[in-house]
Amino acid sequence: MNDPTFDLEAVAGTIRAWLGEADRVLITAGAGLSAAAGYDYGDEDRFRELFPALHHLGLRSRYLVGVPLPPELWWGYWAVHIDDIRFSPHPNPLYRQLSSLVAGKDHWVMTSNVDALFARNGFAPDRIFTPQGDYGRYQCTTPCTPTTWDTRPLVAQLLAAYDPATGAVTGPLPSCPNCGGEVEINVRIGPEFVDAPYLPAGRRLQDWLGTTAGTRLLILEFGAGFNTPAVIRWPGEHLTRQISHARLVRVNPTHPETPDDLAGRTLSVSAGADRLLEALTVPHPAPDPTVAS
């Protein structure tokens, strides 16, 4: 953090006050939250550890959209990547901290992340909207049907045929259970994305937001930058403008800026989510009255 005037404790105090005054909380999150939780797609060391063959080919991060890999390497990558980030059985401390922070509040989650870390760490699955998809589902590439399928058995099958030395899977590649054609992970990459699994949650969130008039809504935004600002960042600003008693907390170490027209109802936090949540949730010892100041 490069801002010498930034006072993390003062900011945490303001957020505690706003949270205490809020009737409802909407948590919105981008890739920066999962990066702070230990899943940084740009972490080259972790990439080298998980994908030695791809690293040897000159690749350095998990941002591989558009990289022309052969199908055998693509599915090797997806199997290892999804197994690591989507099906890890271990609880994540940062997401657990966030869950405890809003416990007892009427809250929803909207996130561009497709790793299901919210649902796996204490948040109600029926109150999470993931408009960009979920690594836990796959779909027909065409698509021939709006049906999607569970990736867990697919990933298990691929890992059994995966060779870390080459980065490739051997044997038949995944195919659509309906038409036999090619398949892809059910995440929003192009116009073929099947959004049917996520529309019901989106409608429930809209209904919930539609009843916020006269209530005090606090939007806690974590790690949403400018890769896809129309998914998380701009909608949060729009809601703050539309709901008279709404407040927006933007937590982002590189892009914490908020619009000038929302001055007085926004808070810019130029720190990572991990630092802020530690300040908010770790109790500080009370001063010892027997020690002279």
C-alpha positions as CSV (number, residue, x, y, z in Angstrom):
1,M,0.0,0.0,0.0
2,N,1.6,3.3,-1.1
3,D,-0.8,5.8,0.5
4,P,1.1,7.2,3.5
5,T,-2.1,8.9,4.8
6,F,-4.1,5.6,4.9
7,D,-5.2,4.7,8.4
8,L,-6.4,1.1,8.4
9,E,-7.6,1.1,12.0
10,A,-9.7,4.3,11.4
11,V,-11.1,2.8,8.2
12,A,-12.0,-0.4,10.0
13,G,-13.7,1.7,12.7
14,T,-15.8,3.4,10.1
15,I,-16.8,0.1,8.5
16,R,-17.8,-1.3,11.9
17,A,-20.0,1.7,12.5
18,W,-21.6,1.5,9.0
19,L,-22.1,-2.3,9.4
20,G,-23.8,-1.7,12.8
21,E,-26.2,0.8,11.2
22,A,-27.0,-1.3,8.2
23,D,-30.3,-3.2,7.9
24,R,-29.0,-5.2,4.9
25,V,-25.6,-6.1,3.5
26,L,-24.7,-6.9,-0.1
27,I,-21.3,-8.4,-0.5
28,T,-19.9,-8.0,-4.0
29,A,-16.6,-9.6,-5.0
30,G,-14.1,-9.9,-7.9
31,A,-10.9,-11.8,-8.4
32,G,-9.1,-9.7,-5.9
33,L,-10.9,-11.4,-3.0
34,S,-9.9,-14.9,-4.0
35,A,-6.4,-13.7,-4.7
36,A,-6.2,-12.4,-1.2
37,A,-7.5,-15.7,0.0
38,G,-4.6,-17.5,-1.6
39,Y,-5.9,-18.2,-5.1
40,D,-3.9,-15.7,-7.2
41,Y,-4.1,-16.6,-10.9
42,G,-1.0,-14.5,-11.5
43,D,1.1,-16.4,-8.9
44,E,4.0,-17.8,-11.1
45,D,5.4,-19.9,-8.3
46,R,2.1,-21.7,-7.8
47,F,1.6,-22.0,-11.5
48,R,5.1,-23.7,-11.8
49,E,4.2,-26.0,-9.0
50,L,0.8,-27.1,-10.5
51,F,1.6,-27.0,-14.2
52,P,5.3,-27.8,-14.7
53,A,4.8,-28.8,-18.4
54,L,3.0,-25.6,-19.2
55,H,5.6,-23.5,-17.4
56,H,8.3,-25.3,-19.5
57,L,6.4,-24.1,-22.6
58,G,6.7,-20.5,-21.5
59,L,3.4,-19.9,-19.8
60,R,3.4,-18.1,-16.5
61,S,-0.1,-17.7,-15.1
62,R,-3.6,-19.2,-15.1
63,Y,-4.9,-16.5,-17.4
64,L,-5.0,-18.7,-20.4
65,V,-8.1,-17.6,-22.3
66,G,-7.1,-17.5,-26.0
67,V,-3.9,-19.5,-25.6
68,P,-3.8,-22.0,-28.5
69,L,-3.2,-25.2,-26.6
70,P,-4.0,-28.7,-28.0
71,P,-7.1,-30.2,-26.4
72,E,-5.1,-32.8,-24.4
73,L,-3.2,-30.0,-22.7
74,W,-6.3,-27.8,-22.3
75,W,-8.1,-30.6,-20.4
76,G,-5.0,-31.4,-18.4
77,Y,-4.9,-27.7,-17.3
78,W,-8.6,-27.6,-16.5
79,A,-8.5,-30.8,-14.5
80,V,-5.6,-29.6,-12.2
81,H,-6.9,-26.0,-12.0
82,I,-10.5,-26.9,-11.1
83,D,-9.4,-29.6,-8.6
84,D,-7.1,-27.0,-6.9
85,I,-9.4,-24.0,-6.8
86,R,-13.0,-25.5,-6.8
87,F,-12.8,-28.9,-5.0
88,S,-10.3,-28.3,-2.3
89,P,-11.8,-29.7,0.9
90,H,-10.1,-27.3,3.2
91,P,-11.9,-24.3,4.7
92,N,-10.6,-20.9,3.7
93,P,-9.8,-18.6,6.7
94,L,-10.4,-15.3,4.8
95,Y,-13.9,-16.3,3.5
96,R,-14.7,-17.6,7.0
97,Q,-13.7,-14.2,8.5
98,L,-16.0,-12.5,6.0
99,S,-18.9,-14.9,6.8
100,S,-18.5,-14.2,10.5
101,L,-18.4,-10.4,9.9
102,V,-22.0,-10.4,8.4
103,A,-23.4,-13.2,10.6
104,G,-26.8,-12.0,11.9
105,K,-27.3,-9.5,9.1
106,D,-29.8,-9.9,6.2
107,H,-27.2,-10.4,3.4
108,W,-26.7,-11.5,-0.2
109,V,-23.5,-12.2,-2.3
110,M,-22.9,-11.3,-5.9
111,T,-19.6,-12.4,-7.3
112,S,-17.8,-12.7,-10.6
113,N,-15.7,-15.5,-9.1
114,V,-16.5,-19.0,-10.2
115,D,-14.7,-20.9,-7.5
116,A,-17.7,-21.4,-5.1
117,L,-15.5,-20.2,-2.1
118,F,-18.5,-18.4,-0.7
119,A,-20.8,-21.4,-0.7
120,R,-18.0,-23.6,0.7
121,N,-17.2,-21.3,3.6
122,G,-20.4,-20.5,5.5
123,F,-22.5,-18.5,3.1
124,A,-26.0,-19.7,2.2
125,P,-25.8,-21.2,-1.3
126,D,-29.3,-19.9,-2.2
127,R,-28.2,-16.3,-1.5
128,I,-25.2,-16.3,-3.8
129,F,-25.4,-15.0,-7.4
130,T,-22.6,-16.0,-9.7
131,P,-23.4,-14.5,-13.1
132,Q,-20.0,-15.6,-14.6
133,G,-20.6,-19.3,-14.0
134,D,-19.2,-22.0,-11.8
135,Y,-16.2,-24.3,-12.3
136,G,-18.4,-27.0,-10.8
137,R,-20.5,-27.2,-14.0
138,Y,-19.7,-28.0,-17.7
139,Q,-21.7,-27.5,-20.8
140,C,-22.0,-28.4,-24.5
141,T,-19.9,-25.9,-26.5
142,T,-22.5,-25.5,-29.2
143,P,-24.6,-25.5,-26.9
144,C,-27.2,-28.1,-27.9
145,T,-29.1,-27.9,-24.6
146,P,-29.4,-25.5,-21.7
147,T,-28.5,-28.4,-19.4
148,T,-25.2,-28.3,-17.6
149,W,-23.4,-31.2,-15.8
150,D,-21.4,-31.7,-12.6
151,T,-17.6,-31.4,-13.2
152,R,-16.6,-33.4,-10.2
153,P,-16.7,-36.9,-11.9
154,L,-15.3,-35.4,-15.1
155,V,-12.3,-33.9,-13.2
156,A,-11.7,-37.2,-11.4
157,Q,-11.7,-39.0,-14.7
158,L,-9.3,-36.5,-16.3
159,L,-6.9,-36.5,-13.3
160,A,-6.7,-40.3,-13.6
161,A,-5.5,-39.9,-17.2
162,Y,-3.3,-36.9,-16.5
163,D,0.5,-37.0,-16.9
164,P,2.3,-34.1,-15.0
165,A,5.4,-34.6,-17.1
166,T,3.6,-33.7,-20.3
167,G,0.7,-31.8,-18.9
168,A,-1.7,-33.8,-21.1
169,V,-4.5,-36.3,-20.6
170,T,-4.6,-39.5,-22.4
171,G,-7.6,-41.4,-23.7
172,P,-11.0,-40.0,-24.9
173,L,-11.6,-36.3,-24.3
174,P,-14.8,-35.1,-22.7
175,S,-17.9,-35.0,-24.9
176,C,-21.4,-33.7,-24.6
177,P,-23.7,-36.3,-22.9
178,N,-26.5,-35.1,-25.1
179,C,-25.1,-34.7,-28.6
180,G,-21.6,-36.1,-28.4
181,G,-20.0,-32.9,-29.4
182,E,-17.3,-30.8,-27.7
183,V,-17.8,-29.5,-24.2
184,E,-16.3,-26.6,-22.1
185,I,-16.4,-25.4,-18.5
186,N,-19.6,-23.5,-17.8
187,V,-18.0,-20.1,-17.3
188,R,-18.8,-16.9,-19.3
189,I,-16.2,-16.7,-22.0
190,G,-18.3,-16.2,-25.1
191,P,-21.9,-15.9,-26.4
192,E,-22.3,-19.7,-26.1
193,F,-22.3,-19.5,-22.3
194,V,-25.3,-21.3,-20.7
195,D,-26.6,-19.0,-17.9
196,A,-29.7,-21.1,-17.0
197,P,-28.3,-22.4,-13.7
198,Y,-27.7,-18.9,-12.4
199,L,-30.9,-17.0,-13.5
200,P,-33.0,-18.1,-10.5
201,A,-30.5,-16.7,-8.0
202,G,-30.3,-13.5,-10.0
203,R,-34.1,-13.1,-9.9
204,R,-34.1,-13.7,-6.1
205,L,-31.4,-11.1,-5.7
206,Q,-33.4,-8.6,-7.8
207,D,-36.5,-9.3,-5.6
208,W,-34.5,-8.7,-2.5
209,L,-33.0,-5.5,-3.8
210,G,-36.5,-4.4,-4.8
211,T,-37.6,-4.3,-1.2
212,T,-34.7,-2.2,0.0
213,A,-36.5,1.1,-0.3
214,G,-36.4,2.8,3.1
215,T,-33.8,0.4,4.5
216,R,-30.1,1.1,5.0
217,L,-28.1,-1.1,2.6
218,L,-24.3,-1.5,2.9
219,I,-22.5,-2.7,-0.1
220,L,-19.1,-4.3,0.7
221,E,-17.1,-4.6,-2.5
222,F,-13.9,-6.7,-2.5
223,G,-11.3,-6.9,-5.3
224,A,-13.4,-5.7,-8.2
225,G,-11.2,-3.9,-10.8
226,F,-11.5,-3.1,-14.4
227,N,-11.2,-6.5,-16.1
228,T,-15.0,-6.8,-16.1
229,P,-16.3,-3.7,-14.4
230,A,-19.8,-4.1,-15.7
231,V,-20.3,-7.3,-13.6
232,I,-19.5,-6.0,-10.1
233,R,-17.9,-2.6,-9.9
234,W,-20.4,-0.5,-11.9
235,P,-23.5,-2.2,-10.6
236,G,-22.5,-1.4,-7.0
237,E,-22.1,2.2,-7.9
238,H,-25.5,2.2,-9.7
239,L,-27.2,0.6,-6.7
240,T,-25.7,3.2,-4.4
241,R,-27.1,6.0,-6.6
242,Q,-30.5,4.4,-6.8
243,I,-31.0,3.5,-3.2
244,S,-31.1,6.7,-1.1
245,H,-29.8,5.1,2.1
246,A,-27.2,2.9,0.5
247,R,-23.4,3.1,1.3
248,L,-20.6,1.5,-0.6
249,V,-17.2,0.3,0.8
250,R,-14.7,-0.4,-2.0
251,V,-11.8,-2.6,-0.9
252,N,-9.1,-2.6,-3.6
253,P,-5.3,-2.1,-3.2
254,T,-4.9,-0.7,-6.7
255,H,-8.2,0.8,-7.8
256,P,-10.1,1.9,-4.6
257,E,-11.5,5.1,-6.2
258,T,-15.2,5.9,-5.9
259,P,-17.2,8.4,-8.0
260,D,-17.3,12.0,-6.9
261,D,-21.1,12.1,-7.1
262,L,-21.3,9.5,-4.3
263,A,-19.1,11.5,-1.9
264,G,-20.2,11.0,1.7
265,R,-21.7,7.6,1.0
266,T,-18.6,5.7,-0.1
267,L,-15.4,4.6,1.5
268,S,-12.3,3.8,-0.4
269,V,-10.0,1.2,1.2
270,S,-6.6,1.0,-0.5
271,A,-5.7,-2.4,1.0
272,G,-6.1,-6.0,0.3
273,A,-9.2,-7.9,1.7
274,D,-6.9,-10.0,3.9
275,R,-5.5,-6.9,5.7
276,L,-8.9,-5.3,6.1
277,L,-10.7,-8.4,7.4
278,E,-7.9,-9.1,9.9
279,A,-8.4,-5.5,11.2
280,L,-12.1,-6.0,11.3
281,T,-12.4,-9.5,12.9
282,V,-9.3,-10.0,15.0
283,P,-10.0,-8.7,18.5
284,H,-7.5,-6.2,19.9
285,P,-6.5,-6.6,23.5
286,A,-8.0,-4.0,25.9
287,P,-5.4,-1.7,27.5
288,D,-4.1,-2.9,30.8
289,P,-5.4,-0.4,33.4
290,T,-2.5,-1.3,35.7
291,V,0.1,-0.1,33.1
292,A,0.8,3.6,33.2
293,S,0.4,5.3,29.8
